[in-house]
Amino acid sequence: MPTASPRRAPAAPTAPAHPAVRAGALLVVAVALTALNLRTAVTSVGPVLEELRTGVGMSGAVAGLLTSIPVLCFAGVGFLAPAAARRLGPHGAVAVALALMAAGVVLRAAATVPLAVLACTLLALVGGGVGNVLLPMIVKLHFPGRVGLLTAVYTTALAVGATAAAALTVPLAELAGDGDAADGWRVALGVWALPALAAAVAWVVVVLRRRAAAGVPAGATSPATQPLHPARTVAGRALAAYFGSQALLAYVTMGWLAQFFRDAGASASTAGYLLAFTAALSVPVSMVVPQLAARRPSQRVLVAALVLGYLLGYAGLVAAPLGGAWLWALLIGLGSGSFPLALTFIGLRSSTPAETASLSAFAQSTGYLLATPGPLLIGWLHGAGGWAGPFAVIVVALVVQLVAGLHVGGPARESSHASTAGPSSRRLL
């Protein structure tokens, strides 16, 4: 008798992705999309500012006010963000802020008078101000052991979004205007509402899924004891000083670096390429710096290295502005890594999401306020007597950054959450 062939066991079905994995992936996407939008409402304006001014009859003084609004709005909205998170939950607060941002961007593009442009710009910047403060809190809440990696993700996305808005707005305006940016600037400004709306939708999905999974309002935070306010700690004030000094240097770089090169004899196009090169470096720098910081018990060497990059770059501008122009631009671009490092400090130097939100709001809002006079002072000193005064301001800012950064970057006492947050998460508050 022929023997029956053994029956082959059926292939095991592929296991579906674990809900926690899907939820984590969705959160990473939502965080990255939010960061992508944090600066688009700002950097999309500059390339078509002339067309906007002509289109709505805006004076030079009002245009100057328009370009000064972001830092003031980031400071003011930042102070209010923790209260919004307590009221709506951090996820819901970011979703609402991004929806307001999308509305502000569209309304600004349709505005016909300068006052409406200013008002809609304020509305558009709500998303940036809330996102600045609450993204570190959300990272701490959901990824306490991967603060460096997730900070690298969202600071890189922020840099990509800011660069894309600056680079693509004019081509979009020309495309919409059949080759004339003056006819298409409204569409080019309004189109940046789409990624903001996409990010808002992502957070709505997060909120709904968390609510369905937990049966409670999504994003609600536990009524834990309020952390000691950062303003009452030396370390909290030091982080605010560090954030303010790096913000001042960033504004000086964005607003004046091209002029430094032009005054030294570079052509307008060359100066523009040098500034673009410096700005583009923020993408790889943002990918690397947070992860380097999170892997070390002390970040003092990193703080000093970034200050040295800035110092050598600006010293080179004084000594041989055109002879080593690309090297100076490279060094200044590397020095700008102090921004992602400042954001990484917020997560590393706090233990709970509530502490992270408090520290983020204080450090960023106070820092932006401290940085506000910087570009104005640089402009006044340059008009009064060349570049000696501006470079002196830059050196003072670097000294502040070094002293404050060495304090914040030193080893801190282990937090009570070290077992879940990893060895790099240490309390500052």
Secondary structure, DSSP 8 states (H G I E B T S, - for coil): ------------------HHHHHHHHHHHHHHHHHHHTTHHHHTTGGGHHHHHHHHT--HHHHHHHHHHHHHHHHHHHHHHHHHHHHH-HHHHHHHHHHHHHHHHHHHHH--SHHHHHHHHHHHTHHHHHHHHHHHHHHHHH-TT-HHHHHHHHHHHHHHHHHHHHHHHHHHHHHHTTT-HHHHHHHHHHTTHHHHHHHHHHHHHHHHHHHHHHSS-TT----------GGGSHHHHHHHHHHHHHHHHHHHHHHHHHHHHHHTT--HHHHHHHHHHHHHTHHHHHHHHHHHHHT-S--HHHHHHHHHHHHHHHHHHHH-TTTTHHHHHHHHHHHTTHHHHHHHHHHHT-SSHHHHHHHHHHHHHHHHHHHTHHHHHHHHHHHHHTTHHHHHHHHHHHHHHHHHHHHHTS---B-TTHHHH-TT-B---
